[in-house]
Amino acid sequence: MSASSVWHPFTQHGLGEPIPLVTRAEGAVLHTRDGRRIVDAISSWWVTTHGHGHPRIVAAIRDQAERLDQIIFAGWTHEPAEAVAQGLRDIMPQELTRVFFSDSGSTSVEVALKMALGYWREHDPARHRILVLEHGYHGDTIGAMSVGARGVFNRAYEPLLFDVGTIPFPAADREQITFDALEQACAAGAAAFIVEPLVLGAGGMHFYSPPTLREMRAICARHGVLFIADEVMTGWGRTGTLLACEQAGVVPDILCLSKGLTGGAIPLAVTMATEPIFQAHYGPDRARMFFHSSSYTANPIACAAARANLAIWAEEPVAERIASLGTRQQLRLDAIASHPRVRGARRMGTIAALEIAAEEGYLSSIAPRLLAHFRNRDLLLRPLGNTVYVMPPYCIEDADLDRIYAAIAEACEAA
Ligand SMILES: *Cc1c(COP(=O)(O)O)cnc(C)c1O
């Protein structure tokens, strides 16, 4: 038993695994109290886009903290929030005219689901069923778990989760099964379909193609089923473009963004919606307002960080960095893809993934051994079962990428 009282997320304290104490970070590198230099190969759980401690984001946070730290957002506003909303309007699809702030990816999903139900309250209250994609992940709050894959993560809470319609994952060459199931479920009447566009992250880094995303969106549009794009992970360049939806020419009715929204420096999320969804909540009737808030909605310091992130996207060569990281990942992935123990080597944008041949599943015995293997090599790399993925900050240096891939090759040898 350690002396700490901290109860960590997704951590089995009973295993007694070491919990490194991190004191400092810059770029793609973390420093621990015991003097180790750790390469952050997963962007501190997919949030850090431009690297830790980007000077513009740090300065924005410092300046804003001195000016205005926090203000109620129900009926009040402030410059950083207005600037972020306008900045998002400038670069996100034109149809998404409204920006609702919250604090985390999970909350942005809860907000999206409530917006969808609020819309149908006005148009057809019988439509409240939510459709989801098999293997999906949308967060750990009750609503977000309800629309995500069921498994060991949420078995204990199953009685609290609401019923959803699950659409089979569009595996390559089996997309028609997905389309048919979605067509049927939409025809039967549904409020919304929520998807992670192009990459299902926590469910195992499953990829599907832009044309498949476009077709799923088209089916929903034909039936008036709202299309919710959860780009909490895929947004901000992760899949090679600002949004994954962009690659499919898809505009969702509702868009969830978080993680890279502040460059990964501080929690913030937005749910963007089209005008009809806003209008369904608009009018003189107080009972129709959107009933959602949290204490720190649109916290000014977090918004200032997001404003700095938007400035970085506007003024720095972010697209070039993303393209370069994609190429640099591909070179290294190609070098190990043909290893006899490697299965399904794949890459989309800055995300590379592969399976190391072993039993499948998150709790498969190889998973803790892989975790220890990478930790012992001073790498922050957290496989999903036997799926190893690399999703570093865009600024990672070649030598650090080499270390990551050398450790993966070694893990294949040892498997
Ligand atoms: C991480 C994630 C979430 C949850 O975001 P939190 O900020 O951890 O609550 C939701 N959806 C997707 C696709 C994610 O990857």
The ligand as an SDF file (V2000), in Angstrom:
LIG
                    3D

 15 15  0  0  0  0  0  0  0  0999 V2000
  -11.9990   10.8400  -24.7020 C   0  0  0  0  0  0  0  0  0  0  0  0
  -13.2900   10.7570  -25.4380 C   0  0  0  0  0  0  0  0  0  0  0  0
  -14.4840   11.1880  -24.8560 C   0  0  0  0  0  0  0  0  0  0  0  0
  -14.5670   11.6110  -23.4120 C   0  0  0  0  0  0  0  0  0  0  0  0
  -13.8580   12.7720  -23.1840 O   0  0  0  0  0  0  0  0  0  0  0  0
  -13.4610   13.1390  -21.6780 P   0  0  0  0  0  0  0  0  0  0  0  0
  -12.8760   14.4970  -21.7790 O   0  0  0  0  0  0  0  0  0  0  0  0
  -12.4720   12.0930  -21.2560 O   0  0  0  0  0  0  0  0  0  0  0  0
  -14.7060   13.1040  -20.8770 O   0  0  0  0  0  0  0  0  0  0  0  0
  -15.6260   11.1800  -25.6240 C   0  0  0  0  0  0  0  0  0  0  0  0
  -15.6090   10.7680  -26.8990 N   0  0  0  0  0  0  0  0  0  0  0  0
  -14.4750   10.3340  -27.4910 C   0  0  0  0  0  0  0  0  0  0  0  0
  -14.5190    9.9110  -28.9150 C   0  0  0  0  0  0  0  0  0  0  0  0
  -13.2810   10.2920  -26.7740 C   0  0  0  0  0  0  0  0  0  0  0  0
  -12.1800    9.8290  -27.3570 O   0  0  0  0  0  0  0  0  0  0  0  0
  1  2  1  0
  2  3  1  0
  2 14  2  0
  3  4  1  0
  3 10  2  0
  4  5  1  0
  5  6  1  0
  6  7  2  0
  6  8  1  0
  6  9  1  0
 10 11  1  0
 11 12  2  0
 12 13  1  0
 12 14  1  0
 14 15  1  0
M  END
$$$$
